Amino acid sequence: MESIKGSELNVPDAVFAWVLDGRGGARPLEDNDVIDSAHPCWLHLNYTHPDSADWLASTPLLPNNVRDALAGESLRPRVSRMGDGTLITLRCINGSTDERPDQLVAMRVYMDDGLIVSTRQRKVLALDDIVNDLKEGTGPVDCGSWLVDVCDALTDHASEFIEELHDKIIDLEDNLLDQQIPPRGFLALLRKQLIVMRRYMTPQRDVYARLASERLAWMNDDQRRRMQDIADRLGRGLDEIDSCIARTAVMADEIAQVMQESLARRTYTMSLMAMVFLPSTFLTGLFGVNLGGNSGWRLSLRLYRVLRDVSCFDWWCCMVVAS
Protein backbone atom coordinates (compact mmCIF):
# COMPACT_ATOMS: atom_id res chain seq x y z
CA MET A 1 0.00 0.00 0.00
CA GLU A 2 1.04 3.59 -0.45
CA SER A 3 2.08 5.45 2.68
CA ILE A 4 -0.55 7.53 4.45
CA LYS A 5 0.03 10.64 6.49
CA GLY A 6 -1.13 10.52 10.07
CA SER A 7 -3.10 13.73 9.59
CA GLU A 8 -5.39 11.91 7.12
CA LEU A 9 -6.45 9.57 9.93
CA ASN A 10 -6.94 12.25 12.55
CA VAL A 11 -10.58 11.94 13.70
CA PRO A 12 -11.32 14.15 16.74
CA ASP A 13 -13.98 11.91 18.32
CA ALA A 14 -12.34 8.56 17.50
CA VAL A 15 -12.42 5.94 20.25
CA PHE A 16 -8.67 5.63 19.72
CA ALA A 17 -6.07 5.72 16.95
CA TRP A 18 -2.85 3.78 17.48
CA VAL A 19 0.21 2.92 15.46
CA LEU A 20 1.56 -0.61 15.92
CA ASP A 21 5.30 -0.55 16.58
CA GLY A 22 5.94 -4.05 15.17
CA ARG A 23 7.16 -5.36 18.54
CA GLY A 24 3.82 -6.06 20.23
CA GLY A 25 3.21 -2.51 21.42
CA ALA A 26 1.50 0.61 20.14
CA ARG A 27 1.57 4.38 20.51
CA PRO A 28 -1.00 7.11 19.83
CA LEU A 29 -1.26 8.34 16.25
CA GLU A 30 0.31 11.71 15.49
CA ASP A 31 -0.17 13.95 12.47
CA ASN A 32 3.44 13.58 11.29
CA ASP A 33 3.37 9.76 11.38
CA VAL A 34 3.81 7.82 8.16
CA ILE A 35 1.49 4.81 7.94
CA ASP A 36 2.59 1.84 5.85
CA SER A 37 2.84 -1.95 6.12
CA ALA A 38 5.81 -1.64 8.50
CA HIS A 39 3.92 0.77 10.76
CA PRO A 40 0.21 -0.07 10.46
CA CYS A 41 -2.45 2.09 12.09
CA TRP A 42 -5.52 0.90 13.99
CA LEU A 43 -8.32 3.47 13.88
CA HIS A 44 -11.31 2.55 16.06
CA LEU A 45 -14.48 4.63 15.59
CA ASN A 46 -17.99 4.91 16.96
CA TYR A 47 -19.95 5.54 13.77
CA THR A 48 -22.69 7.40 15.67
CA HIS A 49 -20.27 10.20 16.61
CA PRO A 50 -20.58 13.14 14.19
CA ASP A 51 -16.90 13.57 13.32
CA SER A 52 -16.47 9.84 12.80
CA ALA A 53 -19.55 9.69 10.58
CA ASP A 54 -18.27 12.61 8.50
CA TRP A 55 -14.84 11.02 8.13
CA LEU A 56 -16.35 7.69 7.02
CA ALA A 57 -18.48 9.48 4.44
CA SER A 58 -15.76 11.70 3.01
CA THR A 59 -12.33 10.06 3.37
CA PRO A 60 -10.69 8.96 0.09
CA LEU A 61 -8.88 6.15 1.94
CA LEU A 62 -11.96 3.89 1.87
CA PRO A 63 -13.68 2.39 -1.20
CA ASN A 64 -17.15 3.76 -1.81
CA ASN A 65 -18.87 0.41 -1.30
CA VAL A 66 -17.26 0.08 2.15
CA ARG A 67 -18.57 3.31 3.66
CA ASP A 68 -22.16 2.17 4.22
CA ALA A 69 -21.05 -1.12 5.72
CA LEU A 70 -18.74 0.60 8.21
CA ALA A 71 -21.54 3.04 9.05
CA GLY A 72 -23.69 0.29 10.52
CA GLU A 73 -25.58 -1.27 7.62
CA SER A 74 -23.81 -4.62 7.78
CA LEU A 75 -25.19 -6.94 10.48
CA ARG A 76 -24.57 -10.62 9.83
CA PRO A 77 -21.00 -11.95 10.02
CA ARG A 78 -19.41 -11.99 6.59
CA VAL A 79 -16.14 -11.34 4.78
CA SER A 80 -15.72 -9.61 1.42
CA ARG A 81 -12.56 -8.80 -0.49
CA MET A 82 -12.44 -5.24 -1.82
CA GLY A 83 -9.38 -5.02 -4.06
CA ASP A 84 -6.34 -4.91 -1.79
CA GLY A 85 -8.53 -4.59 1.30
CA THR A 86 -10.99 -6.83 3.09
CA LEU A 87 -14.31 -5.97 4.72
CA ILE A 88 -15.20 -8.12 7.73
CA THR A 89 -18.32 -8.04 9.91
CA LEU A 90 -18.16 -9.87 13.23
CA ARG A 91 -20.45 -10.39 16.21
CA CYS A 92 -19.39 -10.48 19.84
CA ILE A 93 -20.91 -10.91 23.30
CA ASN A 94 -22.47 -7.80 24.80
CA GLY A 95 -20.41 -6.77 27.82
CA SER A 96 -22.85 -4.18 29.21
CA THR A 97 -24.04 -5.14 32.67
CA ASP A 98 -27.51 -3.62 32.14
CA GLU A 99 -28.27 -5.60 28.98
CA ARG A 100 -28.56 -9.25 28.06
CA PRO A 101 -25.35 -10.87 26.76
CA ASP A 102 -27.24 -12.58 23.93
CA GLN A 103 -27.96 -9.15 22.39
CA LEU A 104 -24.77 -9.44 20.36
CA VAL A 105 -22.68 -6.41 19.42
CA ALA A 106 -21.63 -5.93 15.80
CA MET A 107 -18.11 -4.86 14.88
CA ARG A 108 -17.15 -3.95 11.33
CA VAL A 109 -13.57 -3.90 10.04
CA TYR A 110 -11.94 -2.76 6.83
CA MET A 111 -8.26 -3.56 6.61
CA ASP A 112 -5.33 -4.01 4.30
CA ASP A 113 -1.63 -4.51 4.98
CA GLY A 114 -1.17 -1.10 6.63
CA LEU A 115 -4.54 0.25 7.77
CA ILE A 116 -7.18 -1.12 10.13
CA VAL A 117 -10.46 0.79 10.43
CA SER A 118 -12.91 -0.76 12.90
CA THR A 119 -16.32 0.67 13.80
CA ARG A 120 -18.98 -0.09 16.38
CA GLN A 121 -21.89 1.49 18.23
CA ARG A 122 -21.87 -0.36 21.55
CA LYS A 123 -18.63 -1.25 23.27
CA VAL A 124 -16.87 -4.40 22.11
CA LEU A 125 -15.64 -5.99 25.32
CA ALA A 126 -13.24 -8.37 23.58
CA LEU A 127 -11.21 -5.47 22.18
CA ASP A 128 -10.18 -4.56 25.72
CA ASP A 129 -8.05 -7.72 25.73
CA ILE A 130 -6.21 -6.55 22.61
CA VAL A 131 -5.77 -3.05 24.02
CA ASN A 132 -4.32 -4.42 27.26
CA ASP A 133 -1.90 -6.64 25.34
CA LEU A 134 -0.71 -3.66 23.30
CA LYS A 135 -0.18 -1.63 26.45
CA GLU A 136 1.88 -4.47 27.92
CA GLY A 137 3.91 -4.93 24.73
CA THR A 138 2.56 -8.43 24.03
CA GLY A 139 -0.03 -7.50 21.41
CA PRO A 140 -0.19 -7.97 17.64
CA VAL A 141 2.78 -6.90 15.53
CA ASP A 142 1.04 -6.47 12.16
CA CYS A 143 -2.40 -6.51 10.57
CA GLY A 144 -2.52 -10.29 10.20
CA SER A 145 -1.71 -10.97 13.84
CA TRP A 146 -4.18 -8.24 14.86
CA LEU A 147 -7.02 -9.99 13.06
CA VAL A 148 -6.10 -13.37 14.53
CA ASP A 149 -5.91 -11.95 18.06
CA VAL A 150 -9.27 -10.19 17.69
CA CYS A 151 -10.98 -13.34 16.40
CA ASP A 152 -9.38 -15.34 19.20
CA ALA A 153 -10.66 -12.88 21.83
CA LEU A 154 -14.17 -12.88 20.34
CA THR A 155 -14.23 -16.68 20.39
CA ASP A 156 -13.00 -16.76 23.99
CA HIS A 157 -15.87 -14.53 25.11
CA ALA A 158 -18.40 -16.55 23.10
CA SER A 159 -17.08 -19.80 24.60
CA GLU A 160 -17.36 -18.40 28.12
CA PHE A 161 -20.98 -17.39 27.52
CA ILE A 162 -21.81 -20.81 26.04
CA GLU A 163 -20.27 -22.42 29.13
CA GLU A 164 -22.43 -20.23 31.37
CA LEU A 165 -25.55 -21.34 29.50
CA HIS A 166 -24.44 -24.96 29.80
CA ASP A 167 -24.05 -24.58 33.58
CA LYS A 168 -27.56 -23.11 33.82
CA ILE A 169 -28.96 -26.10 31.95
CA ILE A 170 -27.20 -28.51 34.32
CA ASP A 171 -28.69 -26.67 37.31
CA LEU A 172 -32.15 -26.83 35.73
CA GLU A 173 -31.81 -30.56 35.13
CA ASP A 174 -30.78 -31.13 38.76
CA ASN A 175 -33.72 -29.06 40.00
CA LEU A 176 -36.15 -30.99 37.82
CA LEU A 177 -34.92 -34.23 39.36
CA ASP A 178 -36.03 -32.74 42.69
CA GLN A 179 -39.41 -31.74 41.19
CA GLN A 180 -38.46 -28.03 41.26
CA ILE A 181 -39.93 -26.08 38.35
CA PRO A 182 -37.99 -22.98 37.14
CA PRO A 183 -39.66 -19.53 37.21
CA ARG A 184 -42.02 -18.69 34.38
CA GLY A 185 -40.14 -17.59 31.25
CA PHE A 186 -36.69 -18.67 32.49
CA LEU A 187 -36.42 -21.67 30.18
CA ALA A 188 -37.81 -19.68 27.23
CA LEU A 189 -35.17 -16.97 27.73
CA LEU A 190 -32.42 -19.57 27.99
CA ARG A 191 -33.57 -21.24 24.79
CA LYS A 192 -33.75 -17.88 22.99
CA GLN A 193 -30.18 -17.07 24.04
CA LEU A 194 -29.00 -20.38 22.61
CA ILE A 195 -30.86 -19.85 19.34
CA VAL A 196 -29.53 -16.30 18.91
CA MET A 197 -25.99 -17.50 19.57
CA ARG A 198 -26.35 -20.23 16.99
CA ARG A 199 -27.85 -17.85 14.44
CA TYR A 200 -24.83 -15.54 14.45
CA MET A 201 -21.99 -17.84 15.47
CA THR A 202 -22.59 -20.25 12.59
CA PRO A 203 -21.80 -17.68 9.85
CA GLN A 204 -19.00 -16.31 12.03
CA ARG A 205 -17.40 -19.76 12.08
CA ASP A 206 -17.64 -19.72 8.28
CA VAL A 207 -15.96 -16.29 8.23
CA TYR A 208 -13.04 -17.64 10.25
CA ALA A 209 -12.74 -20.67 7.98
CA ARG A 210 -12.72 -18.48 4.88
CA LEU A 211 -10.08 -16.16 6.35
CA ALA A 212 -7.97 -19.25 7.01
CA SER A 213 -8.31 -20.43 3.41
CA GLU A 214 -8.03 -17.06 1.63
CA ARG A 215 -4.54 -16.17 0.43
CA LEU A 216 -4.57 -12.67 1.89
CA ALA A 217 -1.25 -10.93 1.32
CA TRP A 218 -1.06 -9.61 4.88
CA MET A 219 -1.55 -13.03 6.54
CA ASN A 220 1.19 -15.65 6.71
CA ASP A 221 0.77 -19.42 6.92
CA ASP A 222 1.12 -19.53 10.70
CA GLN A 223 -1.65 -16.96 11.09
CA ARG A 224 -3.87 -18.95 8.72
CA ARG A 225 -3.34 -22.08 10.82
CA ARG A 226 -4.24 -20.16 13.98
CA MET A 227 -7.36 -18.85 12.27
CA GLN A 228 -8.37 -22.39 11.32
CA ASP A 229 -7.89 -23.48 14.93
CA ILE A 230 -10.18 -20.63 16.03
CA ALA A 231 -12.81 -21.73 13.49
CA ASP A 232 -12.60 -25.31 14.79
CA ARG A 233 -12.92 -24.11 18.40
CA LEU A 234 -16.01 -22.08 17.57
CA GLY A 235 -17.39 -25.10 15.72
CA ARG A 236 -17.11 -27.16 18.90
CA GLY A 237 -18.97 -24.40 20.71
CA LEU A 238 -21.74 -24.62 18.10
CA ASP A 239 -21.98 -28.37 18.70
CA GLU A 240 -22.42 -27.61 22.40
CA ILE A 241 -25.17 -25.11 21.54
CA ASP A 242 -27.01 -27.75 19.49
CA SER A 243 -26.78 -30.15 22.41
CA CYS A 244 -28.09 -27.51 24.82
CA ILE A 245 -31.04 -26.68 22.54
CA ALA A 246 -32.02 -30.35 22.42
CA ARG A 247 -31.75 -30.61 26.20
CA THR A 248 -33.99 -27.57 26.69
CA ALA A 249 -36.64 -29.26 24.54
CA VAL A 250 -36.44 -32.35 26.75
CA MET A 251 -36.68 -30.17 29.86
CA ALA A 252 -39.76 -28.41 28.48
CA ASP A 253 -41.47 -31.80 28.08
CA GLU A 254 -40.37 -32.80 31.57
CA ILE A 255 -41.72 -29.56 33.08
CA ALA A 256 -45.06 -30.11 31.32
CA GLN A 257 -45.21 -33.66 32.70
CA VAL A 258 -44.37 -32.51 36.24
CA MET A 259 -47.09 -29.86 36.09
CA GLN A 260 -49.58 -32.39 34.73
CA GLU A 261 -48.79 -34.81 37.55
CA SER A 262 -49.17 -32.01 40.09
CA LEU A 263 -52.56 -31.10 38.63
CA ALA A 264 -53.63 -34.75 38.72
CA ARG A 265 -52.67 -35.04 42.40
CA ARG A 266 -54.65 -31.94 43.27
CA THR A 267 -57.67 -33.20 41.33
CA TYR A 268 -57.43 -36.53 43.15
CA THR A 269 -57.29 -34.77 46.52
CA MET A 270 -60.37 -32.72 45.68
CA SER A 271 -62.18 -35.91 44.65
CA LEU A 272 -61.38 -37.51 48.00
CA MET A 273 -62.65 -34.47 49.83
CA ALA A 274 -65.87 -34.60 47.81
CA MET A 275 -66.33 -38.29 48.71
CA VAL A 276 -65.89 -37.49 52.39
CA PHE A 277 -68.34 -34.60 52.52
CA LEU A 278 -70.96 -35.96 50.14
CA PRO A 279 -72.69 -38.30 52.69
CA SER A 280 -72.79 -35.61 55.36
CA THR A 281 -74.23 -33.18 52.83
CA PHE A 282 -76.89 -35.73 51.98
CA LEU A 283 -77.79 -36.23 55.64
CA THR A 284 -78.04 -32.54 56.38
CA GLY A 285 -80.23 -32.12 53.33
CA LEU A 286 -82.41 -35.06 54.30
CA PHE A 287 -83.00 -34.06 57.91
CA GLY A 288 -83.45 -30.47 56.96
CA VAL A 289 -86.53 -31.07 54.85
CA ASN A 290 -89.99 -30.54 56.28
CA LEU A 291 -92.17 -33.42 55.04
CA GLY A 292 -95.39 -34.40 56.71
CA GLY A 293 -95.01 -37.45 58.96
CA ASN A 294 -91.25 -37.64 58.53
CA SER A 295 -90.38 -36.99 62.19
CA GLY A 296 -92.82 -39.54 63.56
CA TRP A 297 -92.07 -42.14 60.93
CA ARG A 298 -91.54 -45.56 62.50
CA LEU A 299 -88.68 -46.42 60.16
CA SER A 300 -86.77 -43.18 60.73
CA LEU A 301 -84.35 -44.72 63.25
CA ARG A 302 -83.59 -47.60 60.91
CA LEU A 303 -83.03 -45.20 58.05
CA TYR A 304 -80.68 -43.16 60.21
CA ARG A 305 -78.67 -46.27 61.08
CA VAL A 306 -78.45 -47.31 57.45
CA LEU A 307 -77.24 -43.88 56.40
CA ARG A 308 -74.77 -43.82 59.25
CA ASP A 309 -73.37 -47.19 58.23
CA VAL A 310 -73.11 -46.06 54.61
CA SER A 311 -71.28 -42.92 55.69
CA CYS A 312 -68.85 -44.93 57.81
CA PHE A 313 -68.26 -47.33 54.93
CA ASP A 314 -67.55 -44.41 52.57
CA TRP A 315 -65.10 -42.95 55.06
CA TRP A 316 -63.33 -46.30 55.42
CA CYS A 317 -63.09 -46.64 51.63
CA CYS A 318 -61.59 -43.15 51.37
CA MET A 319 -58.96 -43.97 53.96
CA VAL A 320 -58.04 -47.21 52.22
CA VAL A 321 -57.71 -45.52 48.84
CA ALA A 322 -55.72 -42.63 50.32
CA SER A 323 -53.28 -45.00 52.00
N, C-alpha and C positions, 0 to 999 in steps of 0.2 A: 504494500500500500504506500501511497505517497504520504510524506510527513504532514502532520497537522499542527498548527500553532495552538498553544494552550488557550489563547484568547478566544478561539473559535468554539471552545467547549465551556466557556465561562457562563454558567447559568446561575443567576443570583439566588434563586430559591431552590436549588438542587438539594436533594437529601445529602449527598456528598459527591465529590469528584476527586479521585485518587489516581496517582501514577504508580504502577507496579515497578519496583526497582530491580526485578529479575533475580532477587535473592530471598524471596519469601516475605518481603516487607512492602510497604507503600508509604507515600507521602502525599500531602494535599497538592492538587493541581495549581500551577501558577501560570500567569499569562505568557511568560517567556519560555515555557516548556515546549519541547519539540516531541510530538507524539508519533511513534512509529512502532514497528514490530518488536524492536529491542526495548522500548519503553512504552508499553501499552497503557491506555487510560481506561478507568472504569468510572463511568458517569451514571449515577443512580438518581432517578427523577420520580417525583410524584406528579403524574400527568394532570391532576386536578389543580395544581398550583398555576397561577397565570403566566409567570415567566417561563416555566417549563413547557406549558402548552404552546406558548408563542414560539419557543425555540424548536419544538418538535415540528411545528407547522411551517417554519421558515428556513431551517438550516439546510444548506446544500450538501451536508455530509451524509444525509440519509436518502435512500431511493424514495421516490414518490409513493410507491405502493407499500412502503413500510410505515409511513407516518400514521395512518389510521389505525393500524394494528397496535403500534406502541401507545396510541392515545386511548386505548381501552376497548377497542372493538373486537379483539380476538379473545375468545374465552376458553375453548377446549384446547387441551394440550396438542401441539402440532409442531412440526419443523418444516421450514421451507428455505430452499437455497435461493438467494437473490444476488446473482453474479458472484462477486468475491465474498459477499457477506452471507450470513445465515440468520433467519428470523425464527425464534424459538418462543413458544408459549408454554408455560409450566404452571402447575397448581401445587399449592403447599398448604399445610395445616394452619388454621387460624390461631394465632397466639394470643389474641385479646382475651382477657379474663372475663369480660362481660358479654361474650358471644360464644356460640357453640363452635367447637373445633371443626365439626363437619362442614361448616360454611367456609369452604376452601377459598384461599386467597390466590388470585391470578398474578403471575409475574411474566412480563414480556421482555424479551432480550433480542437485540440486534447486535451482531458482533462479526468482526473479521479478525485479521491477524494483529491489529494494533488498536482497535477501538471496541469497547464494550459499552453499550447503552442499554440500561435496564430501567423499566418503568413499573410502577405499581400504584394502587390507591391506598389500600390498607397495608399495614406493616407486614413484611415478610420475616417471620421470626428466624427462619433458617439462615438468613443472610448475616445475622449477628455472629454466627459461628465463623463465617468467613472473615468478617471484620475483625474479630478477636484474634484470629490466626495471623492476619496481616499486621496487626499491632504488635504481636509477639515475634514477628519475623519468621513464622512457620507457615505462611499462607501460599497461595499460588504464585508461580513465577512468570507465567505467560497466559495467553487467552485460553489455550487448550486446558491447562491445569486448573484455571479458574472455573471453566464450565464443568469439569469433572468434580471439583470440590463442591460446587453449588448443587449439582445433581445428587451427590453423595449426602450432603446435609439435608436436602429435601426428603430423600428416601429414609434417612434416619428418623426424622420427625414423623413421617408417615408410619414407619414401623412401630414406633413407640405408641402412637395413637391406636393402631390395630391391636397391639398387645393390651392396651387398656380396655378396649372393647372385648377382647377375649377373656380377660379377667372378670369383667362384669357378667359375661355369659356363664362362666364357671360358678360364680356366686349365685346367679339365678337358678342354675340347675341344682345346686346344693339346697337352696331354699325350697324348691319345689319338692325335693325328696322329703322335706319336713312339712309338707302341705302348707307352705307359706307362699301366698300369691303376691306378686310385685304390685306396686301402686299402678293405678289406671294410667295408661299412656306410656309407661316406662319401656315396655317391650317394643311398642310401636316406634318410639324415638330411637331406640337402639338399632332396630332393623333399618330405619331410614338412614342412620349414620353409616351403616354398613353398605347400603345400596349406593349412597352418594359417593362414598370412597371408591367403590368398584367402578362407578360410572366414569370417574375422572382418572383414576390410577391405571386403568387398562390402556387408554391411549397414551398415557405418560410412559408406561413401560415400553410401548411401541416407539415412542420418541427416543428413549434411551437406546433401544436396539438399533434404530436407524442411525443415530449419531455414532454408534460403535461401528457400523458397517460403511458409512459414508467416508470417502477419502478426502476429508477436509484438510486443506493445506496447513492449517494451524493446529492440527492434532497429530501427535505421533502414535506409533503402534502401541506403546505402553499405555497411553491415555485411552486408546480405543479398547484395549483389554479391560482396563478399569471400568470404562463405561458399560461394557458388556456384563461385567460382574454386578454392577449396580442394577442393570435391567433384570438380571436373573434374581437378585435379591428382592426386588419389587415384585417379580413374578411369584416368588414364594409367599410374599405378603398377600397377593391376590388369591392364591390358593387358600390361605387361611381365612380370608374374607368369605369365600364361597362356602367353606366349612361352617363358618359362624352363621351365615344366612340360613343354611339348612338346619342348623341346631335351633335357631330362633323359631323356625316353622314347627319343629317338633315340640318346642316349649309352648307355643301357642295352642297346639292341640292338647298338650298335657294340662295347661291352665283351664281350658274349656272343660276337660273331663273332671278336673278337681271341683270346679264350680258346679257342674252338673251333679256330681256325687253329693256335694254339700246341700244343694237344693233338694235332692231326693231324701236326704236324711231329715231335713226340716219338714218336708211334706209327710214323711212317715211319722214323725213326732206329733204333728198336728192331727193325723189320723188316729193315733193312740189316744190323744186327749179327747177327741170326739167320741171314741168308743167308751171312754170312761164316763163322760158326762151325759151321754145320750139316755141311759136308763133313768138317771136321776131327773133329767128334764121331762121324761115321759111320766114319771111318778108325780112330779109337781104339777104337771098339766092335768093328770087324771084326777088327783085329789082336789084340784082347784076348781073343777067344774061344779056347777050347781044343777044336778039332775034330780028330778023328783024320785024319792024312794032310794036314792043311792046310799045315804048315810045309814038307813035302817035295814039295808039289804042283808039277808042272812048269809050270803056267800062273800061278803066284803072282807072278812078276816082271812078266808082261804085265798081270795084274790091277792090280798096284801102279801101273804106268805109266798105265793107263787112268784109275784113280781120281785120280792126280796131275794128269793133264791136265784131268779134269773139275773138280777143285778150282781149278786155275789159271783155267779158263774162267769159273767162277762168280765168282771174285775180280775178273776183268777186267770182267765184266758189272756187278758192284756198283760198281766205280769209274766206269764209263761212266754208269750211272744217277745216281750221286751227283753227278757233274760236270754 
